[in-house]
Amino acid sequence: MPRPAPLTAAASIASLTPDAYTYTELDGAEATGSAVLAEECALAISYNGISHAVMMVSPSALEDFVVGFSLSGEVVVGIDDIHDIQLNRRDEAFSAEVQIGNRAFWALKEQRRNLAGTSGCGLCGVEAIDQALPQLTALTPGSLPPAAHLHGLRERINDAQRLARQSGALHAALFVDEQGEIVLCREDIGRHNALDKLIGALSREDRDGRQGFAVVTSRCSLELIHKAVRARLSTLVSLSAPTDLCVRWARQHHLNLIHLPHHNAPRVYSPGAGTR
């Protein structure tokens, strides 16, 4: 099946030059200034005409987000299951009408039917636990990136975050290729959304997530580990320290997990010491 066509310039939703907002400083002098603030919008996603989710996102790279959200949430198995994406705007809200293949749509309807069949007797809690701690297919162990590729990475990330330089308040997910170059950067108010956008961009550009590594500027939560494993990324670098559960899951699923502190050398948590 053909991949979804990229958005045309006319259909692009993100504002290239967001409006600046004036403010008054609370210091008695009542000095005024202006600042560009991060954009936020509601995005409703439906599959084959059935509403599925409403997400609060930044209005940039929305098609990448829809693809990544569909892949990391296991709505589809691969990008070829996505036949078409139509993005529409209505005032400050946006919608994504996604057409997926029959097999993926049948599986989605079965999942919705099972969730709808649960009640307040505790089964819904079981469903929630299953979703929070899902069964994932472990990765094939991959090599760690060269230490040189992490040198000065924080500064290079700051340069790559075009939207954050204007407004702040945005997380980023980036991909660094085998030469150590940042080749993709996706930003969003939501850390999960930023990684979904990156996963979608990798898939749409037909890049192999094992040929390089992904970076997240946010706190490394277990959900990000899930998404990285499902997207078959080999290495995830986080600017914030991971939790113990993240490390255990990364090791269990052979995901290389590296923390990049502000003033210390990169810390490899997975694979563990003595297992490399």
N, C-alpha and C positions, 0 to 999 in steps of 0.2 A: 504494500500500500504506500502511496506517496506520503512524504512527511508534510506536516502543516506548513503552508506558505508563510514566510515572514510578513510582519505587518508593513504596510506601506507608510510612507512618511505622513500622509494625511490621516492615517488611522492611529498614529502614535498618540498615546494618552498623556505621558509624562510631560510636564512643562519644562522646557529647556532653561527658562529663566524664571524661577518661582518669584512670586511677589514678595517684596520686603514689607515687614510690619514695623510700624513705629512703636516706640515705648518711651516711658519716662522713668528716669532713675529715682529710686526711693532714697534720696540722700539729703533732702531739704532744698537742694538747689534746683530740683525739677529739670535737670538737663534731659534732653530728648535725643533719641537716636533711632536707628532702624536696623532690623536684622531679618535675614532670610530664614524661615522656619521649614522644617521637614514636612513634606506633603504626606497626607494620609487619606485613604479612601476605603470604602467598602466594596469588596468584589464578591459577587454571587457566582458560584460555579454550578453548572448543571451538566449532566451527562445524558445524552439522547433524550433531552426534554425533561428529565427528572432532576429537581433541585437536590444538591448534595451538601453544599457548605457555603457559608458566608465568612470571608476572612477580611481582617483589617490589614491592608498592605500599603506600601508606597507605590504610586502609579508610574513605575518604570519597569521595563522588561516584563510586562504582565504575561506575555505569551510564554516566556521562559518559566515564569512561576507556575503557570497552569500545567505545563509539561512536567516540571519537576515535582509539583504537588501530586500529580497523577501517578508518577513513577514511585516516589518515596512512600506514598500512602498505599501502594499496591492496588490502585484502581485498575491499572493496566500493567502488563508484564514488560512491554517494550514500547518504544515510540511508534512503531508501526501499527500498534493498536489504536493510535489516535489518528483519525481520518481528517478531522477538520476542527478548527477553533475560530469562533466568531466572537470578537470583542465589541461590546457596545457600551455607550455612555448615556446616562440619564441624570442630569444635574450633577450631584456629587457622588453618585453611585455608579458602579460598573458591573457588567455581567459578562460571563464567559460561557458561551454555548459550545459544548464540546461533543463531537460525534466520535464514538468509540466503536470498535468491532463487536460483533454479536457475542462472541465468547466472553470478552471482558465485561460487557453489559449484563450478561446472564449472571456472571459471578458477583457483580456489584449488587444486583437485585436480590440474590440469595443472601448476601451479607446483610443487606438492609432488612430483609424479612426475618432473619434470625435475631437481629438486634431488636426489632419491633416486637418480637414474640416474648421477650423477657419482661419481668414484672418487678415489683418492689420486694420480692421474696428473697433477694440476695443474688439471684442469677445475674442481674445487671452488674453487680460488683465483680463477679467472675469474669464477665466480658471486659470490664474495665481493666482488670489485672492482666488478662490475656493480651490486651492491646498495649499496656504499659510495659509488659515483659514478654514480647512475642518470640516465637520460634523463628530464628534467622539462619540462613545458610552461611556457614563460615567461609571466609575468603581464602583464596590461595595465598600463603604468605608471600609478601613482596619485600624488596630491598628498601632500606631506609634511604632517604635523600641525602646527598652530600651535605656536610655541615656548612660548606661555603654558600649553599643556596639559601640558608637562613640568615646569613650575615646581612645586617642592615635591612632586614625584611620589614620591620615595623615602619621605618621611614619610607620605604617603597610603597607600603600599603597606604600610608597617609597620602602619598602622591596619587595613587590610583583611585582613591575615594573622591571622585569628582562631586557627587551630590553632598557628601558629608562636609566637604570644604565650604559649601555654600550655607548649609543649615545646621550641621551637627545632628545629633539624636538619631543616627542611623548605624545599624550593624552592616557588616560586609562579609561576604564569602568570596574567596578568590581561588584561582587555580594557577599554580606555578608549574611550568613545563619542565622537561628534562634538561633544558639548558639553564634553568633557574630564573626564567623570565616570567613575570606576571602576564598571563595572556587573557584572563577573564576576571572581571570584577563585577559583582552584583550586590546592590545595596537595598536595604529595606528597614523599616521601623521594627520589624519582627525578625529575630535571629533565625527562627525556623524558616521564615519566608525567604531570607537571603540565601540560605543553603539550598532551598528548593529551586530558587531562580538559577543558582549556579549549576545544579544538577540538570535542570532543563536546558541550559545553554550548552553544557557539555554534550548532551544527547543530540541536540539540534545541529551542533557543529560536528557531530560524529567524532568527538575526541575520546580517546581511551583514558578513563580516569585513573588507570594504573601507570600511565606514562607521565608522572609528575605527582603533585600532591595538592590537596585542598587546604585552605586556611580559613578559620573563622575568627572574627575579632571579638566575638561575644563569649559569655560563659559557656563552657562545654558541658551541655546537659546530656542525659542518656538518650533523649530523642534525636539529638544530632548524631550520636553514635549509630542509632538505628538507621537513620537516613544515609549515612556514609556507607554502611555495610550493604544496604539494599541497592545503592547506586554503584556498588562494586568499586569504590575508591580504595586505594591501597594504603594511603597515609592521610591522616587528618592532623593539622597543626592548629593549636589553639593559643590565643594570646592570653587567655585566662586559665588558671589551673583547673584540671578536671576533678571530679569527685571520685571517691574510691570505687563506686559502682561503675562509673564510666571506664575506669581502668580495667576492672575485672571483665566487663563485657568486651572491651577492645581486645584484651588478651585472649579471651575465649574464642573470639571470631577472627583472630589474626589480622586485626586492623592496627597498623602502626599509629601510635598516638604520641604526639610530641607537644610539650608545653614550651612556649617561648616567653620566658620572663622578661621584665624590663631591662634588668642590669646583670643578668647571669647567663651562662651558657644554656643552650636548648636542653630540655630534660626529656629523655625518652622514657615513657612509662610503659609502652607496649611496642615491641616485645619486651618482657622483663629481663632483668640482668641475668646473664648466663644462658639466654634462649636465642640470642641473635646468631 
